[in-house]
């Protein structure tokens, strides 16, 4: 679907037909979402814009209702819901115009129906250089000073200075007559700009090609130069410092551009840039109030710094804008680092330069691999004219070889990507080169301490307290070594070869590839350091410092992967340690099954890795047997979640009971809490008549885990408890537990990112369905992200339940059958039995009793393979419903009585209670 707003609102469906959207507020909503394509717009913002005068009492509900109407009008998938608001899932002409600046996209005034969109309409008209559009907006809003100021500046830029001054006079009169006020700051500033304009003077080269993605930099640079006389733009070679400086300089009345890349004498270069000097006037007296752009200072940094000192002292009205890969380091200097382009802007630059259609997904991946460095993007665009998208993407990891040709007439240092880094490498001393080469071993950056311990003398380790004096002297020396490491890192940051972000230092991937070629990486030290870090952090994942530990594993993921890759190839002992230290994070905290599948087969001689690598195969039996004697949390969790594929239910229940007894006497509080959780699982899923005991054990486990401070265990325990509560019909209590599980899971990240028996969002949706909140249930299901077929099947089952409880039994049947197809061959007897039972209920309501009976018999046969008493009870209660409708209340009563026995008590589900009362009444009548 496409939504066009650069003119009257137009909605075009995927098949090309125009979709009519009726209703002012509904059209406003669609326009407002289209103003920010791809962004989530908060409900509060929507309320403020759509009801500017009289906001509704319940704004969120009003927006939700309006979104529902819009979905019915244009399609359910057109607007997605998020925790913070709503997002339009459609292409827009606004988005295309931002990318292409194509004037043909405009069919009239932008957002012409929406009064809240004036500011955005003015901004777009300015980008388009649409004087007629700006004049129309100014006429429609004669007292909006910001709109009038924009028009004045646009008229002035178009050479219509008298017209710009006439606008000011007209608006000033209108403000005085109608409001009794003088022009405000914005209008006055625009007036002053027009009055002060004079013919530009200088030697700036004309711009070639479009300038992309530096609006914030230009605004910041203008502010800095207004308040400071010397600003230095720093950054990696090819990042766009010169182009940014020239673009800003072009907005000033007088600017002089001085190239220093080959100048032995910067002062002479400045004099030459100023041109002929027939009166032999001193250089500085010729500059007046101009802006001097000193480009590429790093090659002659000392001489450039000396020139700037003289300039600032002897030409008091001059401002200097320098570009350099490192600061000049003189008083009064303000440094403005220039970062690579953001991904979207890098893509725009690539597409603008390549001049032909190109796969945008490939372009995004290529630009990301090139760190968004404009020169690299432009070199890649040049190569794209002779390479296919697939060829370009396949070679981008070898950037230095791929981008080996550039403009024939450009500076030598910018003709290839390698030349850019060669230029910087040649300016380093030997110590800086050595550290830069060694830094290539880090992936995703590192702290100064990590750099010191992996790359420097600090790898020997610091002395323990109480060590003898000679050893303490060594510790003092190592403190000095750390200072030296930090000084070298600082020097590389200053020279734009290392990027500092907080307390971390990293190389751009382009620089890292160059550094790797130097062959000085300390891979063994790197692997040992990060293995030790993972081992120290892993226990914290099960306690109050859990969030801190999760951040460590997330931030250091690149380094951990690099260390593991080296270990599996060179040191299996380290690989086994790393596997043990990372599995809890992968398996339990983040459900990164793809990481387990990637690494487990590569780690040899480790029982845990063998279990995880061989699930579903006969080899898993031997490996799993070895884990039973290991009271290690990771091993225990792996057994809990995987051993059902190795042993039968009865044997597994017995094994888990023995395990719980063993853990009960552990000195470790987490182990004792886990013991209670295991007892709950045994009672709830491997026993008959023990559901009440399962509740008791789950609640005990939750109390213990609250003391321990393990959020994941709380979510897991609450999820188990919710299953028991749903089974016996305690929906309100279950909803409270599921809501708490969701809140706690959100502290860890996305609710579905932690490993639990069933998604907490799916559980919450199923409970909302049963308490009548069908819309809320669908909203929760829309947030679920399923990684495996069984989870996708559970989502479809929950959708089917929403349809069933809404009375749409045909849709429920379709969704239940889809759930079975989606789940595929998953080993989940309870789930499949539940789906067949739901099918039986829906078919019964449709009067298709024979089909319903077949589904109920399948459900009974499927659940009969399980030792799960509560699951069998639930299926029997559904079967009793069918028996009663068939006219067999006696057998229905028997089924309900057996369900009570299997559960350990009656269900308080209103539907089951009603059925039980009707069955018993009917049986009494028969007697």
TIGU-277585 format. One record per residue (C-alpha): z, x, y. Coordinates in pm, whole numbers, padded with zeros to 5 digits, always signed. Layout:
! TIGU-277585
ZXY;...
//
This chain:
! TIGU-277585
+00000+00000+00000;-00066+00107+00359;+00100-00008+00681;-00084+00050+01009;+00098+00016+01343;-00126+00211+01583;-00251-00123+01710;-00170-00474+01580;+00036-00467+01261;-00188-00447+00953;-00077-00432+00589;-00333-00338+00323;-00249-00363-00047;-00354-00112-00313;-00661-00319-00402;-00780-00320-00039;-00685-00676+00049;-00501-00751+00372;-00148-00885+00327;-00029-01136+00584;+00328-01091+00708;+00460-01392+00896;+00766-01420+01113;+00857-01215+01420;+01170-01056+01276;+01000-00977+00944;+00714-00802+01128;+00964-00615+01344;+01142-00490+01032;+00817-00358+00885;+00721-00191+01215;+01067-00035+01250;+01051+00120+00900;+00695+00242+00968;+00819+00423+01281;+00994+00673+01052;+00766+00710+00748;+00940+00870+00453;+01284+00850+00618;+01582+00632+00527;+01670+00406+00823;+02033+00298+00831;+02129-00070+00827;+02323-00015+01153;+02009+00118+01325;+01804-00176+01196;+02061-00427+01325;+02064-00262+01668;+01683-00268+01696;+01606-00605+01537;+01884-00801+01708;+01923-00620+02045;+02083-00914+02227;+02281-01115+01972;+02356-00915+01655;+02445-01127+01350;+02809-01157+01237;+02735-00973+00911;+02464-00727+01007;+02433-00560+00665;+02389-00895+00491;+02134-01005+00749;+01932-00685+00700;+01954-00718+00320;+01826-01076+00341;+01542-00969+00570;+01450-00683+00332;+01444-00929+00040;+01204-01155+00231;+00987-00858+00319;+00972-00750-00046;+00857-01099-00143;+00588-01079+00123;+00450-00731+00057;+00578-00636-00289;+00915-00540-00434;+00832-00170-00448;+00736-00146-00080;+01092-00098+00044;+01350+00108-00145;+01726+00077-00106;+01952+00377-00062;+02321+00428-00003;+02258+00494+00366;+01984+00236+00433;+01623+00147+00352;+01295+00338+00331;+00933+00225+00347;+00747+00335+00034;+00396+00314+00176;+00150+00533+00361;+00116+00476+00737;-00129+00561+01010;+00166+00711+01203;+00217+00966+00926;-00157+01039+00906;-00184+01082+01283;+00109+01326+01283;-00080+01530+01025;-00438+01507+01157;-00419+01400+01525;-00729+01189+01449;-00790+00952+01747;-00996+00721+01524;-00674+00596+01368;-00584+00407+01686;-00687+00041+01711;-00486-00039+02023;-00139+00021+02162;+00116+00157+01912;+00391-00082+01801;+00263-00336+02051;+00470-00623+01904;+00804-00437+01900;+01011-00414+02219;+01244-00156+02063;+00959+00091+02008;+00874+00179+02368;+01007+00536+02348;+00815+00609+02029;+00499+00448+02170;+00526+00671+02477;+00578+00982+02262;+00274+00906+02047;+00059+00827+02349;+00162+01163+02497;+00073+01346+02174;-00264+01173+02178;-00312+01263+02545;-00383+00893+02590;-00366+00842+02966;-00489+00484+02941;-00220+00405+02687;+00050+00565+02902;-00071+00375+03207;-00055+00048+03012;+00298+00124+02893;+00402+00217+03245;+00260-00109+03377;+00445-00306+03110;+00775-00129+03192;+00759-00063+03566;+01129+00027+03600;+01157+00254+03292;+01193+00589+03469;+01141+00796+03153;+00807+00622+03089;+00697+00671+03450;+00800+01039+03439;+00588+01096+03127;+00292+00933+03300;+00336+01153+03608;+00337+01473+03403;+00035+01360+03198;-00163+01272+03513;-00073+01606+03667;-00178+01795+03352;-00511+01610+03364;-00574+01736+03718;-00488+01404+03886;-00204+01535+04106;-00248+01271+04382;-00228+00992+04124;+00091+01145+03980;+00251+01152+04327;+00138+00793+04385;+00323+00686+04069;+00644+00839+04206;+00605+00665+04540;+00541+00329+04376;+00836+00355+04137;+01074+00481+04408;+00987+00175+04619;+01030-00063+04326;+01370+00086+04235;+01492+00050+04593;+01359-00307+04639;+01465-00452+04304;+01772-00250+04204;+01884-00081+04524;+01892+00265+04363;+01721+00602+04405;+01511+00771+04133;+01712+00924+03850;+01712+01276+03714;+01407+01243+03484;+01180+01098+03753;+01303+01340+04019;+01242+01637+03787;+00888+01520+03714;+00826+01481+04089;+00952+01834+04154;+00729+01974+03877;+00421+01814+04034;+00513+01935+04384;+00568+02294+04272;+00248+02329+04068;+00008+02600+04176;-00286+02775+04019;-00178+02981+03719;-00217+03359+03742;-00200+03619+03468;-00390+03767+03175;-00297+03539+02885;-00558+03522+02609;-00698+03175+02545;-00545+02993+02248;-00753+02982+01930;-00680+02706+01680;-00403+02449+01677;-00035+02535+01720;+00176+02363+01455;+00544+02283+01410;+00720+02469+01691;+00825+02186+01926;+01196+02262+01886;+01137+02635+01935;+00935+02572+02250;+01202+02344+02395;+01479+02592+02313;+01278+02880+02456;+01218+02694+02783;+01593+02629+02814;+01681+02991+02739;+01438+03134+02992;+01557+02893+03255;+01909+03035+03229;+01841+03396+03119;+01608+03671+03234;+01548+03843+02899;+01486+03656+02574;+01376+03838+02258;+01201+03650+01980;+01284+03816+01647;+01162+03745+01298;+00968+03865+00999;+00616+03994+01056;+00361+03713+01064;+00622+03445+01131;+00453+03346+01457;+00654+03521+01730;+00350+03620+01936;+00188+03278+01914;+00514+03108+02015;+00555+03344+02311;+00197+03289+02429;+00223+02912+02392;+00532+02905+02610;+00382+03150+02859;+00080+02921+02899;+00312+02658+03052;+00423+02892+03333;+00240+02949+03665;+00213+03327+03622;+00244+03524+03301;+00138+03871+03189;+00084+03968+02826;+00154+04330+02728;+00074+04452+02375;+00291+04743+02265;+00188+04798+01903;-00003+05117+01983;+00141+05198+02326;+00320+05529+02359;+00422+05437+02716;+00518+05067+02764;+00528+05106+03143;+00167+05228+03144;+00073+04937+02919;+00230+04695+03168;+00044+04856+03459;-00285+04832+03267;-00221+04466+03184;-00184+04386+03556;-00536+04510+03619;-00684+04704+03915;-00434+04825+04177;-00637+04935+04483;-00331+04973+04707;-00139+05174+04442;+00159+04939+04475;+00456+05005+04244;+00425+04814+03916;+00740+04609+03959;+00653+04492+04313;+00328+04343+04179;+00502+04106+03940;+00650+03861+04191;+00816+03571+04005;+00608+03602+03689;+00695+03597+03320;+00624+03921+03134;+00555+03893+02761;+00622+04225+02582;+00471+04189+02237;+00553+04385+01922;+00837+04596+02063;+00973+04720+01730;+00730+05011+01702;+00849+05156+02036;+01184+04981+02053;+01367+05249+02253;+01093+05279+02514;+01056+04899+02531;+01431+04863+02584;+01421+05120+02865;+01133+04935+03031;+01324+04606+03016;+01631+04765+03178;+01415+04882+03472;+01230+04552+03495;+01548+04348+03515;+01696+04582+03776;+01390+04645+03999;+01211+04307+03975;+01490+04051+04030;+01259+03746+04017;+01086+03843+03691;+01172+03704+03349;+01091+03889+03028;+00999+03737+02691;+00987+04005+02421;+00876+03980+02058;+01015+04224+01807;+01120+04248+01444;+01460+04366+01571;+01654+04307+01895;+01618+04551+02187;+01996+04588+02205;+02045+04598+02583;+02283+04408+02817;+02164+04063+02920;+01940+04016+02614;+01943+03675+02443;+01803+03685+02091;+01617+03383+01952;+01529+03426+01580;+01201+03262+01480;+01223+03108+01134;+00931+03038+00900;+00775+02695+00926;+00934+02404+00747;+00740+02286+00443;+00575+01986+00611;+00457+02194+00905;+00335+02472+00676;+00127+02213+00489;-00016+02088+00819;-00110+02443+00916;-00277+02506+00579;-00481+02185+00590;-00580+02250+00951;-00706+02598+00863;-00870+02532+00528;-01113+02282+00681;-01169+02084+00359;-00994+01841+00129;-00734+02010-00091;-00476+01880-00339;-00168+01821-00121;+00076+01872-00409;-00077+02215-00472;-00067+02291-00100;+00306+02208-00088;+00381+02435-00383;+00172+02718-00241;+00332+02691+00104;+00679+02685-00051;+00601+02998-00253;+00484+03169+00067;+00818+03090+00240;+00635+02897+00514;+00531+03224+00683;+00240+03120+00911;+00037+03439+00858;+00071+03406+00479;-00027+03038+00498;-00333+03122+00705;-00434+03402+00468;-00393+03161+00174;-00605+02902+00355;-00875+03164+00396;-00862+03239+00021;-00877+02865-00053;-01234+02864+00071;-01333+03071-00232;-01072+02965-00490;-01001+02631-00652;-00662+02465-00611;-00567+02566-00967;-00674+02927-00912;-00482+02952-00586;-00164+02810-00736;-00184+03028-01046;-00206+03345-00836;+00045+03266-00562;+00331+03443-00743;+00131+03763-00691;+00123+03712-00316;+00061+04070-00217;-00250+04096-00431;-00374+03744-00355;-00346+03773+00023;-00523+04106+00053;-00778+04016+00313;-00760+03865+00660;-00943+03848+00993;-01172+04145+01044;-01081+04171+01412;-00706+04114+01389;-00442+04387+01424;-00434+04610+01119;-00071+04518+01056;-00174+04149+01016;-00491+04181+00809;-00309+04154+00474;+00034+04039+00368;+00107+04383+00227;+00021+04542+00562;+00280+04319+00730;+00556+04453+00506;+00423+04808+00506;+00462+04806+00885;+00830+04707+00854;+00898+04939+00557;+00768+05238+00752;+01023+05168+01028;+01322+05191+00786;+01529+05498+00711;+01584+05606+00349;+01921+05430+00307;+01776+05102+00435;+01475+05135+00204;+01700+05204-00094;+01916+04897-00036;+01618+04673+00036;+01458+04776-00294;+01782+04713-00485;+01829+04371-00324;+01525+04247-00515;+01747+04197-00822;+01916+03900-00650;+01753+03557-00672;+01851+03308-00403;+02064+03557-00212;+02412+03702-00257;+02734+03774-00073;+02799+04117+00077;+03064+04175-00189;+02816+04100-00467;+02560+04334-00309;+02824+04604-00285;+02938+04569-00647;+02588+04544-00794;+02393+04782-00573;+02647+05034-00443;+02943+05251-00539;+03157+04935-00554;+03023+04874-00904;+03304+05105-01023;+03564+04842-00931;+03857+04834-00688;+04198+04983-00781;+04475+04759-00910;+04798+04732-00706;+05045+05008-00800;+04781+05260-00904;+04857+05631-00836;+04771+05782-00499;+04448+05960-00607;+04319+05634-00743;+04428+05451-00429;+04236+05708-00228;+03935+05606-00431;+04009+05245-00331;+04012+05344+00035;+03678+05512-00021;+03542+05195-00178;+03660+04992+00122;+03454+05231+00333;+03163+05185+00091;+03184+04807+00144;+03172+04863+00521;+02868+05085+00471;+02699+04817+00259;+02763+04551+00522;+02633+04782+00796;+02311+04840+00604;+02275+04468+00537;+02326+04402+00907;+02056+04654+00993;+01810+04486+00756;+01897+04146+00904;+01837+04285+01254;+01497+04411+01138;+01405+04067+01001;+01373+04183+00640;+01689+04013+00515;+01788+03657+00604;+02157+03584+00661;+02286+03232+00611;+02663+03211+00654;+02814+03472+00424;+02501+03507+00210;+02208+03745+00239;+01867+03686+00083;+01512+03814+00083;+01212+03599+00151;+01016+03580-00175;+00733+03772-00011;+00965+04061+00073;+01134+04034-00267;+00800+04084-00447;+00737+04394-00237;+01089+04525-00305;+01054+04466-00680;+00755+04698-00679;+00985+04980-00571;+01158+04960-00914;+01517+05029-00813;+01686+04706-00931;+02028+04730-01103;+01960+04455-01361;+02241+04547-01603;+02501+04554-01325;+02362+04229-01189;+02391+04058-01529;+02745+04185-01583;+02858+04077-01237;+02722+03722-01263;+02838+03678-01621;+03188+03767-01505;+03157+03529-01210;+03051+03244-01443;+03337+03320-01681;+03593+03315-01399;+03453+02996-01250;+03400+02793-01570;+03769+02696-01627;+03788+02570-01269;+03539+02296-01363;+03822+02117-01544;+04083+02115-01267;+04154+02043-00900;+03913+02318-00783;+03627+02144-00959;+03416+02082-00647;+03453+02445-00542;+03342+02559-00888;+03043+02322-00887;+02932+02471-00556;+02948+02822-00702;+02731+02727-01000;+02486+02550-00770;+02461+02824-00507;+02435+03102-00766;+02193+02923-00999;+01907+03162-00927;+02122+03468-00992;+02275+03317-01307;+01928+03239-01442;+01803+03588-01359;+02106+03746-01527;+02060+03532-01836;+01688+03608-01856;+01765+03978-01852;+02048+03938-02106;+01848+03745-02366;+01588+04021-02352;+01820+04322-02340;+02182+04241-02430;+02259+03949-02662;+02636+04002-02625;+02608+03931-02253;+02374+03638-02328;+02636+03480-02559;+02903+03520-02291;+02678+03364-02031;+02586+03075-02263;+02953+02998-02322;+03029+03017-01951;+02744+02790-01838;+02725+02522-02106;+03007+02308-01965;+02826+02296-01630;+02491+02215-01791;+02607+01971-02056;+02900+01793-01895;+02897+01827-01518;+02526+01796-01438;+02343+01677-01753;+02087+01955-01722;+01959+01916-02076;+01640+02097-01985;+01846+02412-01919;+02010+02384-02260;+01673+02338-02428;+01541+02638-02234;+01818+02888-02309;+01998+02787-02631;+01714+02892-02868;+01709+03237-02705;+02078+03313-02768;+02140+03448-03118;+02461+03464-03320;+02645+03192-03124;+02762+02872-03293;+02756+02665-02976;+02402+02775-02889;+02292+02702-03247;+02436+02349-03230;+02266+02277-02901;+01937+02434-03010;+01917+02261-03349;+02029+01904-03280;+01863+01655-03509;+01775+01919-03771;+01949+02019-04097;+02045+02353-03941;+02282+02169-03709;+02522+02095-03996;+02616+02456-04061;+02648+02541-03694;+02858+02232-03619;+03094+02311-03906;+03171+02645-03738;+03268+02470-03416;+03543+02251-03564;+03793+02536-03570;+03726+02637-03207;+03963+02465-02966;+03737+02548-02673;+03658+02262-02432;+03284+02319-02441;+03278+02321-02820;+03492+02006-02834;+03266+01818-02598;+02953+01930-02780;+03105+01800-03104;+03207+01468-02949;+02859+01408-02813;+02640+01548-03090;+02814+01541-03426;+02718+01179-03490;+02377+01319-03579;+02535+01549-03840;+02809+01345-04013;+02832+00976-04093;+03054+00748-03887;+03340+00729-04135;+03360+01105-04188;+03325+01172-03818;+03610+00934-03738;+03835+01116-03984;+03737+01455-03845;+03807+01341-03489;+04151+01210-03591;+04239+01551-03737;+04109+01717-03422;+04324+01488-03201;+04635+01575-03404;+04565+01944-03360;+04508+01918-02985;+04819+01705-02930;+05041+02011-02976;+04835+02237-02750;+05024+02410-02465;+04727+02335-02240;+04760+02009-02041;+04383+01949-02042;+04373+01977-02422;+04657+01723-02460;+04476+01481-02229;+04157+01533-02428;+04352+01457-02745;+04439+01111-02607;+04074+01058-02513;+03966+01147-02868;+04222+00904-03013;+04077+00634-02790;+03727+00709-02915;+03844+00694-03278;+04022+00361-03220;+03742+00210-03017;+03431+00328-03199;+03534+00431-03552;+03790+00165-03645;+03834-00205-03712;+04094-00410-03526;+04200-00119-03305;+04050-00206-02966;+04398-00265-02813;+04503+00082-02933;+04184+00225-02780;+04282+00077-02442;+04629+00228-02472;+04494+00574-02552;+04227+00565-02281;+04485+00469-02019;+04715+00747-02140;+04429+00997-02121;+04349+00883-01767;+04709+00934-01657;+04708+01285-01799;+04369+01376-01650;+04482+01254-01307;+04762+01509-01325;+04523+01781-01442;+04279+01698-01160;+03959+01677-01368;+03727+01425-01199;+03468+01440-01476;+03729+01353-01739;+03842+01060-01523;+03485+00929-01506;+03440+00978-01881;+03771+00808-01964;+03705+00520-01724;+03358+00472-01874;+03512+00451-02222;+03774+00206-02098;+03508-00009-01930;+03321-00043-02261;+03636-00178-02429;+03706-00414-02137;+03349-00549-02132;+03368-00603-02506;+03675-00825-02482;+03552-01006-02169;+03795-00860-01915;+03521-00844-01654;+03730-00829-01334;+03947-00551-01474;+03639-00374-01605;+03469-00398-01265;+03769-00234-01098;+03758+00052-01350;+03381+00092-01317;+03407+00095-00936;+03665+00371-00953;+03443+00565-01194;+03152+00535-00949;+03363+00655-00655;+03491+00955-00846;+03145+01037-00984;+03003+01033-00630;+03252+01305-00537;+03079+01520-00798;+02726+01436-00676;+02494+01162-00793;+02680+00907-01012;+02431+00962-01294;+02450+01341-01280;+02768+01363-01492;+02776+01316-01866;+02944+00991-01975;+02896+00755-02271;+02702+00517-02046;+02585+00543-01684;+02861+00420-01454;+02595+00250-01242;+02462+00063-01547;+02815-00038-01641;+02883-00159-01286;+02558-00357-01288;+02643-00524-01621;+02982-00624-01484;+02835-00755-01160;+02598-00965-01369;+02890-01122-01553;+03087-01200-01237;+02785-01357-01067;+02662-01081-00833;+02306-01063-00965;+02158-00911-00646;+02424-00640-00649;+02347-00569-01013;+01977-00517-00941;+02063-00292-00648;+02281-00070-00870;+02012-00053-01137;+01764+00058-00873;+01978+00368-00813;+01995+00477-01179;+01803+00790-01279;+01756+00808-01655;+01682+01139-01828;+01644+01023-02191;+01485+00729-02370;+01816+00572-02470;+01934+00563-02108;+01604+00405-02004;+01654+00147-02276;+02002+00068-02143;+01859+00010-01797;+01607-00240-01937;+01886-00410-02133;+02086-00451-01812;+01779-00594-01634;+01743-00835-01926;+02103-00948-01884;+02040-01018-01514;+01744-01235-01611;+01948-01411-01883;+02239-01495-01654;+01999-01613-01382;+01850-01862-01631;+01511-01692-01668;+01520-01671-02048;+01148-01589-02089;+01190-01285-01863;+01508-01191-02050;+01319-01191-02382;+01046-00970-02235;+01297-00723-02093;+01507-00706-02411;+01195-00626-02615;+01097-00368-02358;+01443-00211-02396;+01381-00165-02769;+01039-00010-02706;+01165+00225-02437;+01462+00345-02646;+01221+00437-02924;+01375+00611-03226;+01709+00688-03060;+02005+00693-03303;+02207+00415-03136;+02296+00134-03374;+02542-00034-03137;+02285-00040-02856;+02004-00176-03073;+02232-00439-03226;+02336-00546-02877;+01972-00586-02770;+01881-00789-03080;+02186-01009-03024;+02079-01064-02662;+01730-01157-02784;+01889-01407-03022;+02085-01570-02739;+01780-01592-02507;+01554-01730-02781;+01820-01987-02871;+01824-02109-02509;+01446-02144-02527;+01479-02355-02843;+01302-02095-03061;+01577-02107-03322;+01391-01950-03613;+01300-01641-03410;+01655-01632-03279;+01796-01632-03630;+01578-01336-03727;+01704-01139-03426;+02068-01218-03508;+02023-01110-03869;+01864-00784-03747;+02156-00734-03511;+02409-00788-03790;+02225-00553-04024;+02197-00284-03755;+02557-00296-03639;+02674-00303-04000;+02574+00064-04025;+02841+00147-03768;+03217+00177-03802;+03252+00038-03448;+03468-00275-03493;+03440-00403-03132;+03059-00366-03139;+03040-00564-03463;+03269-00828-03311;+03039-00875-03012;+02735-00921-03238;+02924-01175-03453;+03014-01380-03145;+02646-01402-03048;+02564-01498-03407;+02831-01770-03394;+02654-01919-03090;+02333-01952-03292;+02516-02099-03594;+02678-02363-03374;+02346-02463-03217;+02202-02481-03569;+02470-02736-03652;+02691-02516-03868;+03031-02507-03688;+03219-02399-04001;+03025-02075-04040;+03040-02029-03663;+03422-02049-03682;+03426-01796-03964;+03213-01558-03758;+03444-01594-03457;+03753-01537-03672;+03598-01221-03819;+03511-01102-03468;+03877-01139-03364;+03981-00934-03666;+03729-00659-03601;+03827-00634-03235;+04200-00671-03290;+04228-00980-03074;+04029-01266-02919;+03769-01224-02646;+03847-01363-02301;+03478-01381-02209;+03443-01736-02063;+03129-01797-02269;+03303-01695-02593;+03618-01894-02505;+03409-02204-02441;+03216-02154-02764;+03540-02106-02962;+03691-02427-02820;+03376-02627-02897;+03352-02484-03248;+03713-02560-03330;+03686-02911-03191;+03375-02974-03398;+03539-02838-03714;+03842-03065-03661;+03612-03365-03619;+03429-03276-03943;+03759-03264-04128;
//
